Structures are given as C-alpha cells and as structure tokens.
Amino acid sequence: MSLKKKLNFEELVAENRKQILADRLIMEKIEQSMDQRMEQSIKKVQDQ
C-alpha cells in the first residue's frame, strides 16, 4: 500500500471518479487532434 493514508470506500470512489473525468478530457483532446490530422491528410490528398 502507498504511503498515503488509507482511504475509505467513498473517498476511493470520489478519487476514481475524478481520475475518470480527467482521463475522459485527455481522450477528447486526443480525439480532436486525430480528427484534425485526418482532415489535413484528406485535404492534402484532394489537393494533389
């Protein structure tokens, strides 16, 4: 176990929820970046 104090179940759930929301934001940013790259690639192909 880590050096942190032992979390009770509710605190654990709250921490988990915060991490999930943070991960979701990261995933959305990655998705937007991929969409932009895809659009750029399509434009390059169409311009050729």
C-alpha positions, -999 to +999 in steps of 0.1 A: +000+000+000+012+035-007+023+060+020-010+079+017-035+074+045-059+046+039-089+059+020-124+048+029-146+035+002-164+068-005-131+086-008-118+059-031-149+062-053-145+100-054-108+098-064-117+072-090-144+095-105-120+125-106-094+104-124-120+091-149-132+126-157-095+137-162-089+107-184-120+115-204-108+151-211-074+137-223-092+112-246-114+140-260-082+161-268-066+131-285-097+125-305-099+161-316-062+160-326-068+128-346-098+144-364-077+175-373-049+153-387-073+132-406-089+164-422-054+177-430-045+144-447-077+144-467-071+180-479-035+171-489-047+141-509-075+162-525-051+190-534-028+166-553 
